[in-house]
Structure formats: structure tokens, C-alpha cells
Amino acid sequence: MRWCCPAFKSWYEGAGERGFAILVGRDQNRKPQFVIQHRSIDPGAEDLVKTETPLSLVADIQIDFCPWCGSKLEKWYGENVDALYRADLKITYS
């Protein structure tokens, strides 16, 4: 894989752990989708959180450009979206 910059690669590789990460996939129209995800806690530790106030444990923000180098992500990774997709890390809403 040829990455647009070292920071994008590092955040992609950190996906699924607590903190910030990059996810790659497709939206409901099958268009390439790039997301910054933040996890407040490690996966599997959700039951340890006790609060009376609503708390977001995972949040996603869609992006079109690399936050570090400015590359247009669909142009840079468009042919590799399916190879970069990791379904188990995507948030699904019911």
C-alpha cells in the first residue's frame, strides 16, 4: 500500500483501540468513505462504564481530505477502498 503520509498510515493502523483512528469503507451508495473515529475506551470494556449521564463511547466524523497532508482521499485510495475496509470496526446504528 502506498500511503499519502505517515500520519494517515499510523492512524489507520491504530483503528480498533482506544483513541483516534482512521476507518475506510463505503457509504450506503457504495461511494468510498473515510472516517476519523474516536473510542473513549477499549473495545469490550463498555460494561465497566457506569454513568447516569449519556456518554458517547465511540464517535465518527466523515472526512474527504487527509488532515495532515491535504490529499483528496477518494483520489488517493479509491482503488484500494475494499482492501482497506474492516467491517468489524465500523459503527452501525439501529
N, CA, C and O of each residue as an XYZ file, in Angstrom:
376
protein
N       0.849     -1.176      0.000
C       0.000      0.000      0.000
C       0.890      1.233      0.000
O       1.849      1.312      0.768
N       0.580      2.170     -0.839
C       1.266      3.459     -0.861
C       0.385      4.460     -0.104
O      -0.715      4.780     -0.554
N       0.860      4.950      1.033
C       0.104      5.841      1.896
C       0.356      7.290      1.501
O       1.430      7.624      1.001
N      -0.635      8.151      1.727
C      -0.475      9.574      1.399
C       0.533     10.235      2.324
O       1.232     11.161      1.912
N       0.618      9.768      3.588
C       1.589     10.315      4.546
C       1.707      9.349      5.730
O       0.825      8.515      5.932
N       2.787      9.453      6.512
C       2.975      8.558      7.657
C       1.884      8.686      8.721
O       1.521      7.688      9.344
N       1.359      9.877      8.941
C       0.327     10.052      9.974
C      -0.954      9.315      9.604
O      -1.560      8.680     10.468
N      -1.385      9.379      8.344
C      -2.589      8.678      7.915
C      -2.407      7.175      8.122
O      -3.308      6.504      8.626
N      -1.257      6.649      7.739
C      -0.973      5.219      7.921
C      -1.018      4.839      9.397
O      -1.604      3.818      9.756
N      -0.409      5.644     10.247
C      -0.368      5.353     11.678
C      -1.767      5.345     12.292
O      -2.089      4.457     13.082
N      -2.595      6.316     11.939
C      -3.958      6.368     12.478
C      -4.796      5.225     11.920
O      -5.655      4.706     12.633
N      -4.580      4.812     10.675
C      -5.289      3.663     10.106
C      -4.916      2.396     10.888
O      -5.786      1.596     11.229
N      -3.644      2.223     11.163
C      -3.174      1.026     11.856
C      -3.648      0.969     13.308
O      -3.721     -0.118     13.879
N      -3.972      2.112     13.920
C      -4.425      2.152     15.301
C      -5.915      1.937     15.482
O      -6.409      1.965     16.609
N      -6.634      1.727     14.403
C      -8.089      1.547     14.493
C      -8.444      0.332     15.342
O      -7.778     -0.702     15.288
N      -9.512      0.482     16.130
C      -9.991     -0.604     16.981
C      -9.505     -0.492     18.406
O      -9.957     -1.234     19.278
N      -8.579      0.436     18.657
C      -8.070      0.654     20.001
C      -8.613      1.975     20.536
O      -9.176      2.773     19.786
N      -8.441      2.195     21.823
C      -8.853      3.457     22.434
C      -8.073      4.617     21.811
O      -6.865      4.522     21.595
N      -8.782      5.711     21.526
C      -8.141      6.890     20.941
C      -8.683      7.176     19.550
O      -9.755      6.701     19.173
N      -7.928      7.955     18.798
C      -8.333      8.339     17.447
C      -7.788      7.374     16.415
O      -6.713      6.800     16.591
N      -8.547      7.195     15.320
C      -8.136      6.295     14.246
C      -8.821      6.700     12.940
O      -9.760      7.496     12.931
N      -8.333      6.138     11.852
C      -8.925      6.317     10.528
C      -9.569      5.000     10.112
O      -8.960      3.936     10.225
N     -10.808      5.084      9.630
C     -11.501      3.936      9.049
C     -11.780      4.223      7.580
O     -12.001      5.369      7.191
N     -11.766      3.183      6.783
C     -12.043      3.293      5.349
C     -13.142      2.303      5.009
O     -13.138      1.173      5.497
N     -14.074      2.718      4.180
C     -15.159      1.831      3.770
C     -15.975      2.445      2.653
O     -15.466      3.229      1.851
N     -17.229      2.085      2.609
C     -18.151      2.623      1.604
C     -19.430      3.067      2.297
O     -19.864      2.461      3.276
N     -20.031      4.140      1.771
C     -21.298      4.599      2.328
C     -22.446      3.786      1.737
O     -22.209      2.841      0.985
N     -23.696      4.144      2.070
C     -24.856      3.378      1.610
C     -25.029      3.421      0.087
O     -25.758      2.603     -0.475
N     -24.367      4.369     -0.583
C     -24.411      4.451     -2.046
C     -23.195      3.785     -2.686
O     -22.979      3.910     -3.891
N     -22.404      3.080     -1.882
C     -21.207      2.366     -2.326
C     -20.065      3.307     -2.722
O     -19.109      2.889     -3.375
N     -20.170      4.564     -2.326
C     -19.120      5.543     -2.588
C     -18.048      5.410     -1.505
O     -18.387      5.161     -0.348
N     -16.757      5.568     -1.846
C     -15.709      5.484     -0.829
C     -15.972      6.448      0.329
O     -16.405      7.582      0.126
N     -15.701      5.975      1.543
C     -15.951      6.757      2.749
C     -14.728      6.670      3.656
O     -14.164      5.596      3.865
N     -14.334      7.817      4.184
C     -13.180      7.915      5.076
C     -13.646      8.592      6.357
O     -14.323      9.620      6.314
N     -13.283      8.015      7.490
C     -13.836      8.450      8.770
C     -12.727      8.558      9.805
O     -11.862      7.687      9.900
N     -12.762      9.644     10.582
C     -11.967      9.704     11.805
C     -12.874      9.163     12.909
O     -13.995      9.635     13.097
N     -12.377      8.181     13.622
C     -13.146      7.581     14.713
C     -12.410      7.820     16.029
O     -11.182      7.761     16.086
N     -13.172      8.087     17.077
C     -12.592      8.183     18.412
C     -13.305      7.190     19.331
O     -14.533      7.166     19.402
N     -12.527      6.385     20.023
C     -13.048      5.438     21.017
C     -12.606      5.910     22.400
O     -11.412      6.068     22.656
N     -13.574      6.132     23.289
C     -13.269      6.602     24.639
C     -12.646      5.516     25.508
O     -11.872      5.809     26.419
N     -12.985      4.264     25.224
C     -12.466      3.138     25.999
C     -12.112      2.003     25.039
O     -12.518      2.015     23.877
N     -11.368      1.044     25.522
C     -11.026     -0.108     24.701
C     -12.264     -0.946     24.421
O     -13.135     -1.063     25.283
N     -12.359     -1.532     23.226
C     -13.492     -2.413     22.930
C     -13.585     -3.542     23.955
O     -12.574     -4.103     24.379
N     -14.808     -3.858     24.340
C     -15.043     -4.911     25.318
C     -15.150     -4.407     26.745
O     -15.549     -5.155     27.638
N     -14.799     -3.145     26.970
C     -14.850     -2.588     28.321
C     -16.100     -1.750     28.550
O     -16.195     -1.048     29.556
N     -17.049     -1.813     27.644
C     -18.264     -0.986     27.742
C     -19.038     -1.224     29.039
O     -19.605     -0.286     29.598
N     -19.068     -2.445     29.512
C     -19.820     -2.767     30.724
C     -19.196     -2.161     31.987
O     -19.849     -2.102     33.029
N     -17.958     -1.719     31.904
C     -17.286     -1.126     33.056
C     -17.678      0.337     33.265
O     -17.429      0.905     34.327
N     -18.295      0.944     32.241
C     -18.677      2.356     32.325
C     -20.007      2.461     33.057
O     -21.021      1.933     32.601
N     -19.995      3.138     34.181
C     -21.204      3.348     34.981
C     -21.458      4.848     35.053
O     -20.677      5.578     35.663
N     -22.546      5.316     34.436
C     -22.857      6.741     34.440
C     -24.361      6.950     34.326
O     -25.063      6.176     33.676
N     -24.836      7.992     34.958
C     -26.248      8.349     34.838
C     -26.460      9.361     33.720
O     -27.597      9.668     33.361
N     -25.381      9.869     33.178
C     -25.425     10.842     32.097
C     -25.064     10.151     30.785
O     -24.122      9.358     30.760
N     -25.781     10.425     29.695
C     -25.413      9.819     28.411
C     -23.955     10.125     28.053
O     -23.474     11.239     28.261
N     -23.274      9.132     27.521
C     -21.861      9.257     27.199
C     -21.583      8.566     25.879
O     -21.946      7.403     25.702
N     -20.949      9.260     24.956
C     -20.563      8.652     23.678
C     -19.248      7.911     23.869
O     -18.224      8.515     24.192
N     -19.283      6.611     23.670
C     -18.068      5.813     23.806
C     -17.295      5.742     22.497
O     -16.078      5.559     22.497
N     -18.009      5.889     21.374
C     -17.390      5.889     20.056
C     -18.075      6.956     19.216
O     -19.299      7.084     19.226
N     -17.262      7.725     18.484
C     -17.810      8.762     17.610
C     -17.084      8.733     16.272
O     -15.887      8.452     16.211
N     -17.816      9.023     15.201
C     -17.270      9.046     13.840
C     -17.480     10.406     13.214
O     -18.511     11.044     13.427
N     -16.493     10.857     12.433
C     -16.603     12.078     11.647
C     -16.071     11.766     10.248
O     -14.916     11.371     10.089
N     -16.919     11.945      9.241
C     -16.503     11.680      7.868
C     -15.579     12.792      7.378
O     -15.801     13.966      7.675
N     -14.538     12.418      6.625
C     -13.600     13.379      6.055
C     -13.413     13.092      4.573
O     -13.629     11.967      4.123
N     -13.012     14.106      3.815
C     -12.734     13.953      2.390
C     -11.258     14.155      2.062
O     -10.774     13.689      1.030
N     -10.550     14.848      2.941
C      -9.134     15.147      2.729
C      -8.329     14.662      3.923
O      -8.835     14.629      5.045
N      -7.079     14.287      3.688
C      -6.197     13.882      4.782
C      -5.959     15.095      5.682
O      -5.592     16.163      5.191
N      -6.165     14.944      6.993
C      -5.971     16.063      7.920
C      -4.514     16.534      8.024
O      -4.261     17.654      8.469
N      -3.567     15.704      7.624
C      -2.150     16.029      7.782
C      -1.496     16.533      6.501
O      -0.752     17.513      6.538
N      -1.758     15.886      5.374
C      -1.078     16.293      4.131
C      -2.020     16.940      3.123
O      -1.556     17.514      2.138
N      -3.326     16.862      3.343
C      -4.289     17.507      2.461
C      -4.693     16.715      1.232
O      -5.450     17.224      0.406
N      -4.215     15.488      1.082
C      -4.560     14.679     -0.098
C      -6.057     14.423     -0.168
O      -6.698     14.203      0.860
N      -6.618     14.448     -1.371
C      -8.014     14.075     -1.602
C      -8.067     12.561     -1.448
O      -7.500     11.832     -2.262
N      -8.744     12.086     -0.413
C      -8.690     10.669     -0.049
C      -9.306      9.756     -1.097
O      -8.752      8.692     -1.371
N     -10.429     10.130     -1.691
C     -11.049      9.279     -2.708
C     -10.115      9.106     -3.905
O     -10.033      8.020     -4.478
N      -9.426     10.152     -4.274
C      -8.487     10.070     -5.403
C      -7.283      9.205     -5.035
O      -6.832      8.391     -5.840
N      -6.764      9.383     -3.821
C      -5.554      8.668     -3.395
C      -5.820      7.181     -3.148
O      -5.024      6.338     -3.560
N      -6.940      6.846     -2.475
C      -7.197      5.465     -2.048
C      -8.364      4.796     -2.760
O      -8.701      3.655     -2.442
N      -8.992      5.482     -3.719
C     -10.213      4.983     -4.351
C     -10.146      3.546     -4.838
O     -11.101      2.790     -4.656
N      -9.044      3.155     -5.450
C      -8.919      1.788     -5.979
C      -8.674      0.756     -4.876
O      -8.811     -0.444     -5.116
N      -8.315      1.206     -3.676
C      -7.966      0.290     -2.585
C      -8.979      0.279     -1.444
O      -8.734     -0.340     -0.408
N     -10.104      0.950     -1.620
C     -11.084      1.071     -0.534
C     -11.501     -0.295      0.001
O     -11.523     -0.497      1.215
N     -11.825     -1.220     -0.867
C     -12.300     -2.526     -0.399
C     -11.206     -3.303      0.338
O     -11.504     -4.046      1.273
N      -9.953     -3.139     -0.069
C      -8.848     -3.814      0.615
C      -8.594     -3.198      1.993
O      -8.125     -3.888      2.898
N      -8.897     -1.916      2.161
C      -8.679     -1.223      3.433
C      -9.856     -1.328      4.395
O      -9.732     -0.965      5.565
N     -10.990     -1.817      3.919
C     -12.211     -1.891      4.722
C     -12.095     -2.955      5.806
O     -11.657     -4.075      5.546
N     -12.495     -2.591      7.033
C     -12.515     -3.525      8.170
C     -13.885     -3.399      8.828
O     -14.101     -2.545      9.688
N     -14.800     -4.260      8.412
C     -16.208     -4.184      8.826
C     -16.388     -4.239     10.340
O     -17.317     -3.626     10.866
N     -15.548     -4.938     11.033
C     -15.712     -5.104     12.478
C     -15.432     -3.814     13.265
O     -15.731     -3.747     14.457
N     -14.865     -2.795     12.615
C     -14.548     -1.549     13.309
C     -15.568     -0.440     13.049
O     -15.527      0.599     13.707
N     -16.463     -0.645     12.118
C     -17.427      0.381     11.766
C     -18.587      0.400     12.755
O     -19.069     -0.642     13.197
N     -19.025      1.618     13.090
C     -20.190      1.765     13.956
C     -21.447      1.548     13.114
O     -21.562      2.083     12.012
N     -22.373      0.773     13.632
C     -23.659      0.620     12.955
C     -24.735      1.146     13.886
O     -24.724      0.884     15.089
N     -25.653      1.884     13.314
C     -26.748      2.480     14.095
C     -28.027      1.743     13.789
O     -28.310      1.417     12.636
N     -28.797      1.481     14.820
C     -30.071      0.785     14.587
C     -31.233      1.716     14.784
O     -32.384      1.308     14.631
